[in-house]
Amino acid sequence: MNRKKMEKKNKSHLTATLVTSILGAVIGSLQIGYHTGNINAPAKIIEEFFNNTWRARHNQSISDHSLTLLWSLSVSIKDFGALLGSLGVKYLADSYGRRNSILIVNGLSVVGACLMFASKASESFEVLILGRLVFGLFCGLVMSLNPLYIQEVSPTNLRGAFATLNQVSLAAGILVGMVAGLEIVLGTEHDWAMMLSLSLIPALTQYVILPFCPESPRYLLINRQEESKAKSALLRLRGRAEKVFAELEEMKEEAAHTQSRVTIQDFFKKRSYRQPIIIVLIVSLGSQLSGFNAIINYSTKMFQAKFDQAKYLTLGVGAVNLMFTLVAFFLMERAGRRRLLLTGFISIAVCNLIMTVVDSVLHLVPGLRSLQVLLVFCLTSAYELGPGPISWFIAAELFDQSGRPIAMAFSSLLNWGGKFVLALLFPPLLKICGAYVYLLFMIVALLAFTFTWIRLPETKGRTFEDIAEEFRGAEGIPLHNKTGFNTFT
């Protein structure tokens, strides 16, 4: 009873500034989702633009092999750019602050969209590829900076739910991009360049909203030692003086145990960081290599062999994707990160196992193709229930203030690297292994499930200092203690 009263007392209420700050930040992931979802449906039209450009220059058509390579480069260059962008997270976050860094990197989104739009008028597919690369740099930076800012401005009891909004915004962007890319909307020979430039609208909106939002109070107090500014920012975010006092005290306690500066070498050598690093490694790679990204990237091709309206089934995948990120948002602070990850990983493993069986016998029982579509929807929902959103923000909860930016950069590298590797390897693996490729995804999901069960602590409802304390001075994590830190329930 006393514990319930304590939890009720520690709960923070929503303020207009807090909500505006969160929504202002997640506009960035909406842009990323949009350029993830809009490129597949009009692929043939853009490939024809590549061919026409080549013909105008060389007076002959480009070979099919070269066109395939060029298109693969155009699609994958965004993920490669994101890998490079991830390397700049620590410098920007520590030098300019969390909010200001988001505003700075938003310029890359604007430049990237303008280049993509200009590619058609300039009759240059190189400009389109360059635009995708620049936008990729934005992706790698903002998918780390967003959770970092959101976690540091959010109250403890809403931290996970608000961090999940980043994935909700990403999923919404994917769905909007899928719709925009349809031939009946903007995925036409006349309008495809305009379709690629529409991300300018949320990008410019972010420049209107974010400057009026406060900087991260933790950054101001712990990194900059500006207590008065941190107090002012907290007062705007929380709206109640008593909440501000309690949170400032908690930040000061964290600052007392935080190393003032952590280099990349220190990050990987520090004893208390070992377990969190392994956790981030397993959760991130387990999420990205368990099959979801292959389904998102190749669902249209998978469906095309069996259904006439493959594009609309892919649209269904986008809708399910968004729906279950919303489910995760509402469950994050009730079920906790650990339980949602375990449920997600085991469900993904089961879906991949059944997918193997169904795909193996599909030529014998064509009627099972509808079951395959259902399995794609189920795997998508399992991913977004836990592994999808949590893999992007768990690093921010497991590390202290000085290690958090490097941890988020490391997490971003793993997530984008996993996406890039899977996009690269899935087609050849599918040719080599056939239906059994899904067994590889199942093994990855089972390994991630097992490690999560044994080693991942529950971070729901715990302060950053409380979580960091569990790792300090210990090689391992206690599986059970009086606070129920690492229990399933």
Helices and strands as residue ranges (DSSP letters): H 2-10, H 16-37, H 43-58, H 64-86, H 89-96, H 98-122, H 125-153, G 156-158, H 159-180, H 192-197, H 200-209, G 210-212, H 217-218, I 219-223, H 227-238, H 241-256, H 264-269, G 271-273, H 274-288, H 292-304, H 310-335, H 337-361, G 366-368, H 369-385, H 387-398, H 404-433, G 434-436, H 437-455, H 464-471
